[in-house]
Structure formats: C-alpha cells, structure tokens
C-alpha cells in the first residue's frame, strides 16, 4: 500500500446562534492530524487588536485588547463545540489597552476560542489549556 490517506472534514460551528462562526478542517496524514481554522468575519484592517498569553495556558489567561476608538467590547471564551464558557467583557470600553483575565480553573484541558467583537468586527484566537 503506497501513498497517504487524506480526508478533509469541515464543520461550520455556530457560536451561540451568531451568524459568524468558525470552521475546523482536519487532515489526517500518516497517523498525524493537522488542524486548520477559518474564521468568518475576520478583517485584517481592523482598528482593534488583541493578544492572549500565556499560550498554552495552565490556570489564568491574560487578554490584552487595544481599541483605537471607544465602543462596545465583547470578549468571550468558547469550547470547540461552540459553547460559551466565559464572558470576559460585554460593556462599553474606552480607547486604548484593556486587560482582561480568564480564570480557567475547573475547565478541562483542550483547545478554546477567544472571540472579540467591537465596532462590528470580530476576531478569534485559539488557546490551548493544559493541565
């Protein structure tokens, strides 16, 4: 038997009934699985930026959000089934850096999505929770 077996598995996962979502693609190749994530609603010309650290995280994740203008800021954490596990912000925020924290105690190890919405724009980062 020669050649690798490849299969693409695509699943659109809605995020709490939102129109935007994310898509995971698994490509098994010789026993390994590579994951790719496509995020809908992403625009690299956003007037907002965010970083999350440490990644991977053990207990507490810090999320730094930079807004160029004041506005409503929503930051939520989802598991890979699209279930919201935490809301870090859902309020008006001033321009500048906002520092948020996610206390991951009691959550199982695995991949989580940190989703940021502000000014009609959405960004999503993947973080790994390890124990």
N, CA, C and O atoms as CSV, one atom per row, in Angstrom:
chain,resi,resn,atom,element,x,y,z
A,1,UNK,N,N,0.856,-1.178,0.000
A,1,UNK,CA,C,0.000,0.000,0.000
A,1,UNK,C,C,0.896,1.233,0.000
A,1,UNK,O,O,1.741,1.387,0.882
A,2,UNK,N,N,0.719,2.092,-0.965
A,2,UNK,CA,C,1.563,3.287,-1.025
A,2,UNK,C,C,0.688,4.531,-1.030
A,2,UNK,O,O,-0.475,4.497,-1.431
A,3,UNK,N,N,1.268,5.614,-0.580
A,3,UNK,CA,C,0.549,6.887,-0.554
A,3,UNK,C,C,-0.163,7.101,0.763
A,3,UNK,O,O,-0.524,6.154,1.461
A,4,UNK,N,N,-0.352,8.343,1.079
A,4,UNK,CA,C,-1.014,8.708,2.335
A,4,UNK,C,C,-2.506,8.863,2.095
A,4,UNK,O,O,-2.941,9.236,1.005
A,5,UNK,N,N,-3.278,8.572,3.128
A,5,UNK,CA,C,-4.720,8.792,3.062
A,5,UNK,C,C,-4.999,10.193,3.574
A,5,UNK,O,O,-4.499,10.589,4.627
A,6,UNK,N,N,-5.784,10.928,2.838
A,6,UNK,CA,C,-6.142,12.284,3.251
A,6,UNK,C,C,-7.649,12.429,3.208
A,6,UNK,O,O,-8.320,11.948,2.295
A,7,UNK,N,N,-8.144,13.087,4.194
A,7,UNK,CA,C,-9.578,13.381,4.229
A,7,UNK,C,C,-9.763,14.763,4.816
A,7,UNK,O,O,-9.086,15.136,5.774
A,8,UNK,N,N,-10.659,15.503,4.255
A,8,UNK,CA,C,-10.963,16.822,4.801
A,8,UNK,C,C,-12.316,16.749,5.484
A,8,UNK,O,O,-13.307,16.340,4.880
A,9,UNK,N,N,-12.349,17.139,6.720
A,9,UNK,CA,C,-13.584,17.163,7.490
A,9,UNK,C,C,-13.860,18.617,7.814
A,9,UNK,O,O,-13.090,19.247,8.539
A,10,UNK,N,N,-14.934,19.152,7.292
A,10,UNK,CA,C,-15.254,20.556,7.546
A,10,UNK,C,C,-16.567,20.614,8.296
A,10,UNK,O,O,-17.530,19.930,7.949
A,11,UNK,N,N,-16.594,21.428,9.313
A,11,UNK,CA,C,-17.804,21.583,10.102
A,11,UNK,C,C,-17.949,23.049,10.485
A,11,UNK,O,O,-17.072,23.620,11.134
A,12,UNK,N,N,-19.049,23.647,10.083
A,12,UNK,CA,C,-19.322,25.023,10.470
A,12,UNK,C,C,-19.954,24.977,11.851
A,12,UNK,O,O,-20.997,24.351,12.039
A,13,UNK,N,N,-19.340,25.627,12.801
A,13,UNK,CA,C,-19.829,25.637,14.168
A,13,UNK,C,C,-20.381,27.013,14.493
A,13,UNK,O,O,-19.610,27.965,14.618
A,14,UNK,N,N,-21.694,27.146,14.634
A,14,UNK,CA,C,-22.220,28.455,15.022
A,14,UNK,C,C,-21.820,28.762,16.453
A,14,UNK,O,O,-21.670,27.856,17.272
A,15,UNK,N,N,-21.653,30.014,16.744
A,15,UNK,CA,C,-21.255,30.432,18.077
A,15,UNK,C,C,-22.469,31.078,18.737
A,15,UNK,O,O,-22.794,32.233,18.462
A,16,UNK,N,N,-23.131,30.328,19.607
A,16,UNK,CA,C,-24.325,30.792,20.317
A,16,UNK,C,C,-25.326,31.496,19.406
A,16,UNK,O,O,-25.799,32.587,19.727
A,17,UNK,N,N,-25.651,30.874,18.267
A,17,UNK,CA,C,-26.666,31.404,17.380
A,17,UNK,C,C,-26.231,32.588,16.547
A,17,UNK,O,O,-27.051,33.155,15.825
A,18,UNK,N,N,-24.972,32.984,16.619
A,18,UNK,CA,C,-24.474,34.116,15.845
A,18,UNK,C,C,-24.325,33.695,14.382
A,18,UNK,O,O,-24.146,32.515,14.082
A,19,UNK,N,N,-24.400,34.662,13.490
A,19,UNK,CA,C,-24.206,34.405,12.064
A,19,UNK,C,C,-22.753,34.026,11.795
A,19,UNK,O,O,-22.480,33.133,10.992
A,20,UNK,N,N,-21.823,34.702,12.464
A,20,UNK,CA,C,-20.407,34.366,12.301
A,20,UNK,C,C,-20.133,33.050,12.997
A,20,UNK,O,O,-20.901,32.628,13.862
A,21,UNK,N,N,-19.063,32.412,12.632
A,21,UNK,CA,C,-18.687,31.167,13.277
A,21,UNK,C,C,-17.260,30.829,12.926
A,21,UNK,O,O,-16.485,31.699,12.526
A,22,UNK,N,N,-16.916,29.578,13.073
A,22,UNK,CA,C,-15.592,29.163,12.706
A,22,UNK,C,C,-15.686,27.785,12.095
A,22,UNK,O,O,-16.649,27.055,12.328
A,23,UNK,N,N,-14.686,27.434,11.316
A,23,UNK,CA,C,-14.681,26.161,10.625
A,23,UNK,C,C,-13.352,25.473,10.910
A,23,UNK,O,O,-12.291,26.075,10.742
A,24,UNK,N,N,-13.403,24.234,11.334
A,24,UNK,CA,C,-12.188,23.461,11.567
A,24,UNK,C,C,-12.051,22.428,10.459
A,24,UNK,O,O,-13.033,21.797,10.067
A,25,UNK,N,N,-10.847,22.258,9.961
A,25,UNK,CA,C,-10.582,21.272,8.923
A,25,UNK,C,C,-9.512,20.321,9.444
A,25,UNK,O,O,-8.412,20.746,9.799
A,26,UNK,N,N,-9.838,19.038,9.488
A,26,UNK,CA,C,-8.869,18.031,9.934
A,26,UNK,C,C,-8.354,17.278,8.713
A,26,UNK,O,O,-9.137,16.850,7.865
A,27,UNK,N,N,-7.044,17.119,8.627
A,27,UNK,CA,C,-6.449,16.381,7.532
A,27,UNK,C,C,-5.518,15.316,8.102
A,27,UNK,O,O,-4.346,15.595,8.359
A,28,UNK,N,N,-6.030,14.081,8.305
A,28,UNK,CA,C,-5.154,13.007,8.805
A,28,UNK,C,C,-4.135,12.612,7.739
A,28,UNK,O,O,-4.492,12.460,6.570
A,29,UNK,N,N,-2.897,12.448,8.123
A,29,UNK,CA,C,-1.839,12.078,7.192
A,29,UNK,C,C,-0.820,11.235,7.941
A,29,UNK,O,O,-0.063,11.755,8.761
A,30,UNK,N,N,-0.796,9.942,7.666
A,30,UNK,CA,C,0.152,9.011,8.295
A,30,UNK,C,C,0.083,9.059,9.818
A,30,UNK,O,O,1.109,9.139,10.493
A,31,UNK,N,N,-1.110,9.009,10.342
A,31,UNK,CA,C,-1.272,8.949,11.781
A,31,UNK,C,C,-1.309,10.290,12.483
A,31,UNK,O,O,-1.700,10.355,13.648
A,32,UNK,N,N,-0.915,11.362,11.814
A,32,UNK,CA,C,-0.937,12.694,12.428
A,32,UNK,C,C,-2.163,13.445,11.921
A,32,UNK,O,O,-2.641,13.192,10.815
A,33,UNK,N,N,-2.655,14.343,12.713
A,33,UNK,CA,C,-3.782,15.162,12.287
A,33,UNK,C,C,-3.363,16.617,12.339
A,33,UNK,O,O,-2.899,17.105,13.369
A,34,UNK,N,N,-3.527,17.301,11.229
A,34,UNK,CA,C,-3.246,18.739,11.168
A,34,UNK,C,C,-4.578,19.469,11.174
A,34,UNK,O,O,-5.505,19.082,10.462
A,35,UNK,N,N,-4.676,20.516,11.968
A,35,UNK,CA,C,-5.908,21.298,12.060
A,35,UNK,C,C,-5.686,22.667,11.452
A,35,UNK,O,O,-4.645,23.289,11.664
A,36,UNK,N,N,-6.657,23.132,10.702
A,36,UNK,CA,C,-6.639,24.499,10.187
A,36,UNK,C,C,-7.938,25.154,10.611
A,36,UNK,O,O,-8.976,24.494,10.652
A,37,UNK,N,N,-7.900,26.423,10.925
A,37,UNK,CA,C,-9.105,27.114,11.350
A,37,UNK,C,C,-9.353,28.304,10.453
A,37,UNK,O,O,-8.453,29.096,10.176
A,38,UNK,N,N,-10.592,28.417,10.004
A,38,UNK,CA,C,-11.017,29.558,9.197
A,38,UNK,C,C,-12.036,30.327,10.021
A,38,UNK,O,O,-13.005,29.749,10.514
A,39,UNK,N,N,-11.823,31.616,10.172
A,39,UNK,CA,C,-12.709,32.433,10.995
A,39,UNK,C,C,-13.501,33.360,10.088
A,39,UNK,O,O,-12.923,34.130,9.320
A,40,UNK,N,N,-14.823,33.287,10.175
A,40,UNK,CA,C,-15.630,34.193,9.367
A,40,UNK,C,C,-15.727,35.537,10.062
A,40,UNK,O,O,-15.684,35.614,11.289
A,41,UNK,N,N,-15.856,36.575,9.291
A,41,UNK,CA,C,-15.981,37.916,9.854
A,41,UNK,C,C,-14.636,38.557,10.159
A,41,UNK,O,O,-14.600,39.658,10.707
A,42,UNK,N,N,-13.538,37.909,9.823
A,42,UNK,CA,C,-12.217,38.458,10.130
A,42,UNK,C,C,-11.818,39.491,9.086
A,42,UNK,O,O,-12.041,39.286,7.893
A,43,UNK,N,N,-11.242,40.575,9.516
A,43,UNK,CA,C,-10.775,41.646,8.637
A,43,UNK,C,C,-9.434,42.118,9.173
A,43,UNK,O,O,-9.368,42.659,10.277
A,44,UNK,N,N,-8.353,41.922,8.406
A,44,UNK,CA,C,-7.029,42.280,8.916
A,44,UNK,C,C,-6.789,43.785,8.928
A,44,UNK,O,O,-5.707,44.224,9.315
A,45,UNK,N,N,-7.764,44.582,8.516
A,45,UNK,CA,C,-7.644,46.035,8.602
A,45,UNK,C,C,-8.406,46.561,9.817
A,45,UNK,O,O,-8.755,47.740,9.875
A,46,UNK,N,N,-8.660,45.685,10.781
A,46,UNK,CA,C,-9.400,46.085,11.982
A,46,UNK,C,C,-8.726,47.241,12.688
A,46,UNK,O,O,-7.505,47.388,12.641
A,47,UNK,N,N,-9.534,48.060,13.344
A,47,UNK,CA,C,-8.988,49.112,14.185
A,47,UNK,C,C,-8.932,48.621,15.630
A,47,UNK,O,O,-8.962,49.416,16.569
A,48,UNK,N,N,-8.850,47.300,15.793
A,48,UNK,CA,C,-8.687,46.712,17.106
A,48,UNK,C,C,-7.700,45.561,16.988
A,48,UNK,O,O,-7.578,44.929,15.939
A,49,UNK,N,N,-7.009,45.305,18.075
A,49,UNK,CA,C,-6.015,44.231,18.116
A,49,UNK,C,C,-6.105,43.548,19.472
A,49,UNK,O,O,-6.499,44.156,20.467
A,50,UNK,N,N,-5.732,42.271,19.493
A,50,UNK,CA,C,-5.638,41.639,20.800
A,50,UNK,C,C,-4.604,40.538,20.820
A,50,UNK,O,O,-4.331,39.882,19.814
A,51,UNK,N,N,-4.035,40.357,22.001
A,51,UNK,CA,C,-3.084,39.280,22.255
A,51,UNK,C,C,-3.560,38.542,23.486
A,51,UNK,O,O,-4.209,39.114,24.362
A,52,UNK,N,N,-3.230,37.267,23.541
A,52,UNK,CA,C,-3.553,36.468,24.723
A,52,UNK,C,C,-2.305,35.692,25.126
A,52,UNK,O,O,-1.590,35.163,24.275
A,53,UNK,N,N,-2.053,35.631,26.413
A,53,UNK,CA,C,-0.853,34.977,26.912
A,53,UNK,C,C,-1.079,34.528,28.357
A,53,UNK,O,O,-1.915,35.122,29.038
A,54,UNK,N,N,-0.393,33.538,28.842
A,54,UNK,CA,C,0.472,32.639,28.076
A,54,UNK,C,C,-0.372,31.701,27.210
A,54,UNK,O,O,-1.547,31.475,27.496
A,55,UNK,N,N,0.214,31.176,26.187
A,55,UNK,CA,C,-0.459,30.199,25.338
A,55,UNK,C,C,0.575,29.167,24.932
A,55,UNK,O,O,1.443,29.463,24.111
A,56,UNK,N,N,0.509,27.958,25.486
A,56,UNK,CA,C,-0.622,27.381,26.229
A,56,UNK,C,C,-0.750,27.963,27.639
A,56,UNK,O,O,0.202,28.489,28.215
A,57,UNK,N,N,-1.969,27.843,28.164
A,57,UNK,CA,C,-2.298,28.375,29.484
A,57,UNK,C,C,-2.557,27.216,30.442
A,57,UNK,O,O,-3.078,26.174,30.045
A,58,UNK,N,N,-2.185,27.409,31.711
A,58,UNK,CA,C,-2.474,26.391,32.734
A,58,UNK,C,C,-3.667,26.796,33.595
A,58,UNK,O,O,-4.595,26.006,33.764
A,59,UNK,N,N,-3.662,28.004,34.140
A,59,UNK,CA,C,-4.711,28.423,35.073
A,59,UNK,C,C,-5.386,29.732,34.676
A,59,UNK,O,O,-6.612,29.833,34.728
A,60,UNK,N,N,-4.608,30.726,34.284
A,60,UNK,CA,C,-5.154,32.051,34.012
A,60,UNK,C,C,-4.587,32.600,32.708
A,60,UNK,O,O,-3.374,32.608,32.494
A,61,UNK,N,N,-5.492,33.060,31.838
A,61,UNK,CA,C,-5.125,33.659,30.562
A,61,UNK,C,C,-5.321,35.161,30.662
A,61,UNK,O,O,-6.351,35.622,31.154
A,62,UNK,N,N,-4.351,35.921,30.203
A,62,UNK,CA,C,-4.474,37.371,30.124
A,62,UNK,C,C,-4.753,37.743,28.677
A,62,UNK,O,O,-4.065,37.281,27.766
A,63,UNK,N,N,-5.763,38.578,28.469
A,63,UNK,CA,C,-6.135,39.036,27.134
A,63,UNK,C,C,-5.987,40.555,27.115
A,63,UNK,O,O,-6.689,41.257,27.842
A,64,UNK,N,N,-5.081,41.059,26.290
A,64,UNK,CA,C,-4.891,42.497,26.116
A,64,UNK,C,C,-5.565,42.908,24.809
A,64,UNK,O,O,-5.217,42.415,23.736
A,65,UNK,N,N,-6.532,43.812,24.915
A,65,UNK,CA,C,-7.271,44.305,23.754
A,65,UNK,C,C,-6.911,45.775,23.563
A,65,UNK,O,O,-6.949,46.547,24.521
A,66,UNK,N,N,-6.566,46.167,22.345
A,66,UNK,CA,C,-6.278,47.563,22.041
A,66,UNK,C,C,-7.351,48.092,21.102
A,66,UNK,O,O,-7.499,47.615,19.977
A,67,UNK,N,N,-8.098,49.084,21.577
A,67,UNK,CA,C,-9.131,49.737,20.776
A,67,UNK,C,C,-8.622,51.106,20.338
A,67,UNK,O,O,-8.119,51.871,21.162
A,68,UNK,N,N,-8.747,51.423,19.052
A,68,UNK,CA,C,-8.354,52.741,18.561
A,68,UNK,C,C,-9.391,53.802,18.886
A,68,UNK,O,O,-9.085,54.995,18.887
A,69,UNK,N,N,-10.626,53.370,19.163
A,69,UNK,CA,C,-11.708,54.305,19.490
A,69,UNK,C,C,-12.572,53.671,20.571
A,69,UNK,O,O,-12.639,52.445,20.657
A,70,UNK,N,N,-13.230,54.470,21.392
A,70,UNK,CA,C,-14.123,53.892,22.398
A,70,UNK,C,C,-15.305,53.188,21.726
A,70,UNK,O,O,-15.701,53.539,20.614
A,71,UNK,N,N,-15.856,52.199,22.414
A,71,UNK,CA,C,-17.005,51.471,21.867
A,71,UNK,C,C,-17.339,50.260,22.705
A,71,UNK,O,O,-16.686,49.981,23.711
A,72,UNK,N,N,-18.364,49.543,22.281
A,72,UNK,CA,C,-18.770,48.337,22.993
A,72,UNK,C,C,-17.741,47.238,22.731
A,72,UNK,O,O,-17.307,47.048,21.594
A,73,UNK,N,N,-17.357,46.528,23.768
A,73,UNK,CA,C,-16.364,45.458,23.671
A,73,UNK,C,C,-16.950,44.187,24.255
A,73,UNK,O,O,-17.353,44.148,25.418
A,74,UNK,N,N,-16.991,43.156,23.438
A,74,UNK,CA,C,-17.422,41.839,23.913
A,74,UNK,C,C,-16.273,40.864,23.676
A,74,UNK,O,O,-15.787,40.721,22.554
A,75,UNK,N,N,-15.848,40.195,24.745
A,75,UNK,CA,C,-14.812,39.170,24.653
A,75,UNK,C,C,-15.348,37.947,25.374
A,75,UNK,O,O,-15.695,38.005,26.554
A,76,UNK,N,N,-15.409,36.837,24.646
A,76,UNK,CA,C,-15.959,35.597,25.199
A,76,UNK,C,C,-15.029,34.437,24.877
A,76,UNK,O,O,-14.260,34.486,23.918
A,77,UNK,N,N,-15.113,33.387,25.702
A,77,UNK,CA,C,-14.321,32.183,25.509
A,77,UNK,C,C,-15.299,31.046,25.203
A,77,UNK,O,O,-16.305,30.875,25.891
A,78,UNK,N,N,-14.984,30.269,24.156
A,78,UNK,CA,C,-15.827,29.155,23.720
A,78,UNK,C,C,-15.019,27.874,23.685
A,78,UNK,O,O,-13.811,27.898,23.450
A,79,UNK,N,N,-15.696,26.746,23.923
A,79,UNK,CA,C,-15.043,25.466,23.686
A,79,UNK,C,C,-15.212,25.131,22.209
A,79,UNK,O,O,-15.853,25.883,21.474
A,80,UNK,N,N,-14.644,24.012,21.765
A,80,UNK,CA,C,-14.688,23.678,20.341
A,80,UNK,C,C,-16.051,23.165,19.887
A,80,UNK,O,O,-16.244,22.914,18.697
A,81,UNK,N,N,-16.986,23.007,20.796
A,81,UNK,CA,C,-18.352,22.649,20.416
A,81,UNK,C,C,-19.213,23.895,20.242
A,81,UNK,O,O,-20.409,23.799,19.966
A,82,UNK,N,N,-18.595,25.070,20.406
A,82,UNK,CA,C,-19.313,26.323,20.228
A,82,UNK,C,C,-20.057,26.799,21.458
A,82,UNK,O,O,-20.849,27.739,21.381
A,83,UNK,N,N,-19.808,26.152,22.608
A,83,UNK,CA,C,-20.463,26.555,23.859
A,83,UNK,C,C,-19.648,27.659,24.531
A,83,UNK,O,O,-18.433,27.539,24.687
A,84,UNK,N,N,-20.329,28.730,24.926
A,84,UNK,CA,C,-19.650,29.808,25.649
A,84,UNK,C,C,-19.327,29.314,27.049
A,84,UNK,O,O,-20.205,28.828,27.762
A,85,UNK,N,N,-18.052,29.440,27.441
A,85,UNK,CA,C,-17.637,29.003,28.776
A,85,UNK,C,C,-17.309,30.185,29.682
A,85,UNK,O,O,-17.230,30.025,30.900
A,86,UNK,N,N,-17.113,31.388,29.092
A,86,UNK,CA,C,-16.828,32.577,29.907
A,86,UNK,C,C,-17.080,33.835,29.085
A,86,UNK,O,O,-16.887,33.850,27.869
A,87,UNK,N,N,-17.514,34.884,29.767
A,87,UNK,CA,C,-17.620,36.222,29.175
A,87,UNK,C,C,-16.661,37.115,29.945
A,87,UNK,O,O,-16.829,37.328,31.146
A,88,UNK,N,N,-15.657,37.635,29.253
A,88,UNK,CA,C,-14.642,38.472,29.893
A,88,UNK,C,C,-15.022,39.943,29.862
A,88,UNK,O,O,-14.614,40.708,30.736
A,89,UNK,N,N,-15.801,40.348,28.858
A,89,UNK,CA,C,-16.264,41.727,28.756
A,89,UNK,C,C,-17.515,41.757,27.888
A,89,UNK,O,O,-17.606,41.047,26.887
A,90,UNK,N,N,-18.467,42.579,28.277
A,90,UNK,CA,C,-19.657,42.844,27.468
A,90,UNK,C,C,-20.173,44.220,27.886
A,90,UNK,O,O,-21.262,44.351,28.445
A,91,UNK,N,N,-19.356,45.250,27.599
A,91,UNK,CA,C,-19.650,46.596,28.086
A,91,UNK,C,C,-18.926,47.627,27.223
A,91,UNK,O,O,-18.096,47.277,26.383
A,92,UNK,N,N,-19.248,48.891,27.439
A,92,UNK,CA,C,-18.534,49.980,26.772
A,92,UNK,C,C,-17.109,50.028,27.305
A,92,UNK,O,O,-16.859,49.775,28.483
A,93,UNK,N,N,-16.175,50.359,26.407
A,93,UNK,CA,C,-14.763,50.435,26.802
A,93,UNK,C,C,-14.138,51.665,26.155
A,93,UNK,O,O,-14.496,52.028,25.034
A,94,UNK,N,N,-13.210,52.306,26.852
A,94,UNK,CA,C,-12.532,53.468,26.275
A,94,UNK,C,C,-11.481,53.031,25.255
A,94,UNK,O,O,-11.110,51.859,25.200
A,95,UNK,N,N,-11.009,53.974,24.455
A,95,UNK,CA,C,-9.898,53.695,23.545
A,95,UNK,C,C,-8.667,53.355,24.376
A,95,UNK,O,O,-8.534,53.793,25.519
A,96,UNK,N,N,-7.777,52.576,23.793
A,96,UNK,CA,C,-6.550,52.190,24.499
A,96,UNK,C,C,-6.551,50.713,24.835
A,96,UNK,O,O,-7.352,49.945,24.302
A,97,UNK,N,N,-5.650,50.321,25.721
A,97,UNK,CA,C,-5.469,48.911,26.083
A,97,UNK,C,C,-6.395,48.533,27.239
A,97,UNK,O,O,-6.438,49.203,28.270
A,98,UNK,N,N,-7.123,47.454,27.039
A,98,UNK,CA,C,-7.964,46.874,28.089
A,98,UNK,C,C,-7.342,45.524,28.438
A,98,UNK,O,O,-7.085,44.718,27.544
A,99,UNK,N,N,-7.100,45.268,29.709
A,99,UNK,CA,C,-6.521,43.990,30.118
A,99,UNK,C,C,-7.595,43.165,30.812
A,99,UNK,O,O,-8.171,43.587,31.814
A,100,UNK,N,N,-7.856,41.977,30.261
A,100,UNK,CA,C,-8.887,41.074,30.779
A,100,UNK,C,C,-8.223,39.767,31.176
A,100,UNK,O,O,-7.151,39.425,30.678
A,101,UNK,N,N,-8.876,39.034,32.084
A,101,UNK,CA,C,-8.328,37.750,32.526
A,101,UNK,C,C,-9.402,36.674,32.494
A,101,UNK,O,O,-10.564,36.913,32.821
A,102,UNK,N,N,-8.971,35.470,32.087
A,102,UNK,CA,C,-9.839,34.299,32.131
A,102,UNK,C,C,-9.250,33.326,33.131
A,102,UNK,O,O,-8.131,32.844,32.958
A,103,UNK,N,N,-10.008,33.041,34.175
A,103,UNK,CA,C,-9.618,32.058,35.176
A,103,UNK,C,C,-10.122,30.707,34.690
A,103,UNK,O,O,-11.326,30.451,34.715
A,104,UNK,N,N,-9.216,29.843,34.249
A,104,UNK,CA,C,-9.575,28.572,33.628
A,104,UNK,C,C,-9.664,27.417,34.621
A,104,UNK,O,O,-9.774,26.261,34.211
A,105,UNK,N,N,-9.618,27.712,35.922
A,105,UNK,CA,C,-9.754,26.642,36.919
A,105,UNK,C,C,-11.049,25.880,36.701
A,105,UNK,O,O,-12.097,26.477,36.453
A,106,UNK,N,N,-10.973,24.577,36.793
A,106,UNK,CA,C,-12.158,23.736,36.654
A,106,UNK,C,C,-12.523,23.398,35.222
A,106,UNK,O,O,-13.414,22.578,35.002
A,107,UNK,N,N,-11.870,24.000,34.241
A,107,UNK,CA,C,-12.145,23.696,32.834
A,107,UNK,C,C,-11.237,22.559,32.380
A,107,UNK,O,O,-10.077,22.492,32.786
A,108,UNK,N,N,-11.757,21.665,31.540
A,108,UNK,CA,C,-10.918,20.557,31.066
A,108,UNK,C,C,-9.847,21.038,30.084
A,108,UNK,O,O,-10.019,22.045,29.398
A,109,UNK,N,N,-8.754,20.304,30.036
A,109,UNK,CA,C,-7.690,20.602,29.084
A,109,UNK,C,C,-8.242,20.492,27.664
A,109,UNK,O,O,-9.143,19.696,27.399
A,110,UNK,N,N,-7.697,21.293,26.763
A,110,UNK,CA,C,-8.121,21.245,25.365
A,110,UNK,C,C,-7.970,22.604,24.711
A,110,UNK,O,O,-7.374,23.520,25.277
A,111,UNK,N,N,-8.518,22.722,23.515
A,111,UNK,CA,C,-8.461,23.971,22.772
A,111,UNK,C,C,-9.707,24.803,23.048
A,111,UNK,O,O,-10.814,24.276,23.157
A,112,UNK,N,N,-9.505,26.120,23.158
A,112,UNK,CA,C,-10.600,27.066,23.385
A,112,UNK,C,C,-10.427,28.223,22.407
A,112,UNK,O,O,-9.323,28.495,21.936
A,113,UNK,N,N,-11.526,28.893,22.112
A,113,UNK,CA,C,-11.510,30.038,21.222
A,113,UNK,C,C,-11.829,31.288,22.019
A,113,UNK,O,O,-12.821,31.332,22.747
A,114,UNK,N,N,-10.983,32.312,21.883
A,114,UNK,CA,C,-11.236,33.606,22.497
A,114,UNK,C,C,-11.754,34.492,21.370
A,114,UNK,O,O,-11.042,34.767,20.404
A,115,UNK,N,N,-12.997,34.933,21.504
A,115,UNK,CA,C,-13.666,35.705,20.447
A,115,UNK,C,C,-13.868,37.139,20.908
A,115,UNK,O,O,-14.426,37.385,21.977
A,116,UNK,N,N,-13.410,38.083,20.095
A,116,UNK,CA,C,-13.523,39.502,20.401
A,116,UNK,C,C,-14.437,40.144,19.369
A,116,UNK,O,O,-14.294,39.905,18.170
A,117,UNK,N,N,-15.375,40.959,19.837
A,117,UNK,CA,C,-16.254,41.733,18.953
A,117,UNK,C,C,-16.238,43.181,19.416
A,117,UNK,O,O,-16.389,43.469,20.603
A,118,UNK,N,N,-16.050,44.096,18.456
A,118,UNK,CA,C,-16.114,45.525,18.751
A,118,UNK,C,C,-16.251,46.279,17.438
A,118,UNK,O,O,-15.598,45.940,16.451
A,119,UNK,N,N,-17.088,47.288,17.425
A,119,UNK,CA,C,-17.249,48.110,16.230
A,119,UNK,C,C,-17.705,47.332,15.015
A,119,UNK,O,O,-17.337,47.684,13.894
A,120,UNK,N,N,-18.502,46.274,15.201
A,120,UNK,CA,C,-18.984,45.473,14.078
A,120,UNK,C,C,-17.950,44.524,13.505
A,120,UNK,O,O,-18.187,43.915,12.462
A,121,UNK,N,N,-16.811,44.384,14.162
A,121,UNK,CA,C,-15.752,43.499,13.684
A,121,UNK,C,C,-15.526,42.386,14.687
A,121,UNK,O,O,-15.742,42.555,15.887
A,122,UNK,N,N,-15.085,41.237,14.173
A,122,UNK,CA,C,-14.881,40.053,15.003
A,122,UNK,C,C,-13.495,39.473,14.738
A,122,UNK,O,O,-13.050,39.401,13.593
A,123,UNK,N,N,-12.824,39.063,15.804
A,123,UNK,CA,C,-11.545,38.361,15.695
A,123,UNK,C,C,-11.595,37.178,16.652
A,123,UNK,O,O,-12.250,37.239,17.692
A,124,UNK,N,N,-10.902,36.104,16.296
A,124,UNK,CA,C,-10.871,34.914,17.137
A,124,UNK,C,C,-9.450,34.368,17.205
A,124,UNK,O,O,-8.759,34.268,16.190
A,125,UNK,N,N,-9.025,34.016,18.413
A,125,UNK,CA,C,-7.742,33.340,18.629
A,125,UNK,C,C,-8.007,31.980,19.260
A,125,UNK,O,O,-8.990,31.797,19.980
A,126,UNK,N,N,-7.131,31.039,18.986
A,126,UNK,CA,C,-7.204,29.723,19.615
A,126,UNK,C,C,-6.166,29.666,20.737
A,126,UNK,O,O,-5.020,30.078,20.558
A,127,UNK,N,N,-6.583,29.151,21.893
A,127,UNK,CA,C,-5.656,28.955,23.000
A,127,UNK,C,C,-5.743,27.506,23.473
A,127,UNK,O,O,-6.805,26.887,23.414
A,128,UNK,N,N,-4.636,26.984,23.934
A,128,UNK,CA,C,-4.579,25.614,24.448
A,128,UNK,C,C,-4.524,25.661,25.969
A,128,UNK,O,O,-3.669,26.330,26.550
A,129,UNK,N,N,-5.433,24.953,26.598
A,129,UNK,CA,C,-5.434,24.824,28.056
A,129,UNK,C,C,-4.815,23.478,28.392
A,129,UNK,O,O,-5.299,22.437,27.948
A,130,UNK,N,N,-3.736,23.501,29.182
A,130,UNK,CA,C,-3.043,22.268,29.558
A,130,UNK,C,C,-3.119,22.089,31.065
A,130,UNK,O,O,-3.244,23.063,31.808
A,131,UNK,N,N,-3.046,20.881,31.498
A,131,UNK,CA,C,-3.063,20.569,32.933
A,131,UNK,C,C,-1.802,19.858,33.338
A,131,UNK,O,O,-1.636,19.515,34.508
